[in-house]
Amino acid sequence: MEEKMYMTVEDVRRILGVSKNFAYKIIRQYNKELEERGFLVMPGKVSTQYLAEKVYGMKME
């Protein structure tokens, strides 16, 4: 299976076991953090690497 570069709200919802509304809230927060660091963000999607860093403590390369 090919690893996704971005996770959708459904991916986040499924991985974290949260509601759709809460998944959107997480995506907005993480995208805000990334944007402040100078990264390009996509509304409604979040970087798979950043999600892993925030949730599982993995470091971004």
PyRosetta script that sets phi, psi and omega in degrees:
from pyrosetta import init, pose_from_sequence

init()
pose = pose_from_sequence("MEEKMYMTVEDVRRILGVSKNFAYKIIRQYNKELEERGFLVMPGKVSTQYLAEKVYGMKME")
pose.set_psi(1, 135.6)
pose.set_omega(1, 178.9)
pose.set_phi(2, -77.5)
pose.set_psi(2, 133.2)
pose.set_omega(2, 178.8)
pose.set_phi(3, -74.6)
pose.set_psi(3, 135.3)
pose.set_omega(3, 179.7)
pose.set_phi(4, -79.4)
pose.set_psi(4, 143.7)
pose.set_omega(4, 175.6)
pose.set_phi(5, -79.5)
pose.set_psi(5, -33.6)
pose.set_omega(5, -179.4)
pose.set_phi(6, -127.1)
pose.set_psi(6, 147.2)
pose.set_omega(6, 175.6)
pose.set_phi(7, -105.5)
pose.set_psi(7, 138.5)
pose.set_omega(7, 176.3)
pose.set_phi(8, -87.6)
pose.set_psi(8, 173.8)
pose.set_omega(8, 178.6)
pose.set_phi(9, -60.5)
pose.set_psi(9, -37.2)
pose.set_omega(9, 178.7)
pose.set_phi(10, -66.3)
pose.set_psi(10, -38.6)
pose.set_omega(10, 176.6)
pose.set_phi(11, -62.1)
pose.set_psi(11, -48.2)
pose.set_omega(11, -179.5)
pose.set_phi(12, -62.1)
pose.set_psi(12, -44.6)
pose.set_omega(12, 179.7)
pose.set_phi(13, -58.3)
pose.set_psi(13, -45.9)
pose.set_omega(13, -177.9)
pose.set_phi(14, -68.3)
pose.set_psi(14, -44.6)
pose.set_omega(14, -177.9)
pose.set_phi(15, -65.2)
pose.set_psi(15, -43.4)
pose.set_omega(15, -175.7)
pose.set_phi(16, -92.0)
pose.set_psi(16, -13.1)
pose.set_omega(16, 179.7)
pose.set_phi(17, 68.7)
pose.set_psi(17, 39.8)
pose.set_omega(17, -178.7)
pose.set_phi(18, -117.1)
pose.set_psi(18, 171.6)
pose.set_omega(18, 178.4)
pose.set_phi(19, -71.9)
pose.set_psi(19, 164.1)
pose.set_omega(19, 178.7)
pose.set_phi(20, -62.0)
pose.set_psi(20, -42.3)
pose.set_omega(20, 179.4)
pose.set_phi(21, -61.9)
pose.set_psi(21, -42.2)
pose.set_omega(21, -179.9)
pose.set_phi(22, -69.1)
pose.set_psi(22, -36.3)
pose.set_omega(22, 177.2)
pose.set_phi(23, -61.9)
pose.set_psi(23, -41.9)
pose.set_omega(23, 176.5)
pose.set_phi(24, -62.2)
pose.set_psi(24, -40.4)
pose.set_omega(24, 178.8)
pose.set_phi(25, -61.5)
pose.set_psi(25, -43.6)
pose.set_omega(25, 178.2)
pose.set_phi(26, -62.3)
pose.set_psi(26, -46.5)
pose.set_omega(26, -179.5)
pose.set_phi(27, -60.5)
pose.set_psi(27, -44.5)
pose.set_omega(27, 178.9)
pose.set_phi(28, -61.0)
pose.set_psi(28, -43.8)
pose.set_omega(28, -179.1)
pose.set_phi(29, -64.5)
pose.set_psi(29, -46.7)
pose.set_omega(29, -178.5)
pose.set_phi(30, -67.2)
pose.set_psi(30, -37.8)
pose.set_omega(30, 177.5)
pose.set_phi(31, -66.7)
pose.set_psi(31, -35.9)
pose.set_omega(31, 176.9)
pose.set_phi(32, -63.0)
pose.set_psi(32, -44.9)
pose.set_omega(32, 178.8)
pose.set_phi(33, -61.5)
pose.set_psi(33, -44.2)
pose.set_omega(33, 179.9)
pose.set_phi(34, -65.4)
pose.set_psi(34, -41.5)
pose.set_omega(34, 179.8)
pose.set_phi(35, -62.3)
pose.set_psi(35, -40.3)
pose.set_omega(35, 178.4)
pose.set_phi(36, -64.5)
pose.set_psi(36, -25.7)
pose.set_omega(36, 178.3)
pose.set_phi(37, -89.0)
pose.set_psi(37, 1.3)
pose.set_omega(37, 175.5)
pose.set_phi(38, 93.0)
pose.set_psi(38, 11.2)
pose.set_omega(38, 179.4)
pose.set_phi(39, -88.6)
pose.set_psi(39, 151.4)
pose.set_omega(39, 173.7)
pose.set_phi(40, -78.1)
pose.set_psi(40, 132.3)
pose.set_omega(40, 179.4)
pose.set_phi(41, -120.5)
pose.set_psi(41, 157.7)
pose.set_omega(41, 178.7)
pose.set_phi(42, -118.3)
pose.set_psi(42, 119.0)
pose.set_omega(42, 179.6)
pose.set_phi(43, -55.1)
pose.set_psi(43, 134.6)
pose.set_omega(43, 178.3)
pose.set_phi(44, 82.6)
pose.set_psi(44, 0.3)
pose.set_omega(44, 178.1)
pose.set_phi(45, -137.7)
pose.set_psi(45, 154.5)
pose.set_omega(45, 178.2)
pose.set_phi(46, -133.9)
pose.set_psi(46, 148.0)
pose.set_omega(46, 178.7)
pose.set_phi(47, -58.4)
pose.set_psi(47, 130.5)
pose.set_omega(47, 178.4)
pose.set_phi(48, -60.8)
pose.set_psi(48, -41.8)
pose.set_omega(48, 179.8)
pose.set_phi(49, -62.9)
pose.set_psi(49, -43.0)
pose.set_omega(49, -177.9)
pose.set_phi(50, -68.7)
pose.set_psi(50, -39.3)
pose.set_omega(50, 177.1)
pose.set_phi(51, -60.4)
pose.set_psi(51, -44.1)
pose.set_omega(51, 178.8)
pose.set_phi(52, -62.7)
pose.set_psi(52, -39.5)
pose.set_omega(52, 178.7)
pose.set_phi(53, -63.3)
pose.set_psi(53, -46.5)
pose.set_omega(53, -176.5)
pose.set_phi(54, -71.4)
pose.set_psi(54, -37.1)
pose.set_omega(54, -174.8)
pose.set_phi(55, -89.5)
pose.set_psi(55, -43.1)
pose.set_omega(55, -173.0)
pose.set_phi(56, -107.5)
pose.set_psi(56, -2.7)
pose.set_omega(56, 178.4)
pose.set_phi(57, 80.0)
pose.set_psi(57, 12.5)
pose.set_omega(57, 177.5)
pose.set_phi(58, -75.9)
pose.set_psi(58, 144.3)
pose.set_omega(58, -178.9)
pose.set_phi(59, -89.6)
pose.set_psi(59, 141.9)
pose.set_omega(59, 174.9)
pose.set_phi(60, -74.8)
pose.set_psi(60, 146.9)
pose.set_omega(60, 177.6)
pose.set_phi(61, -89.2)
pose.dump_pdb("model.pdb")
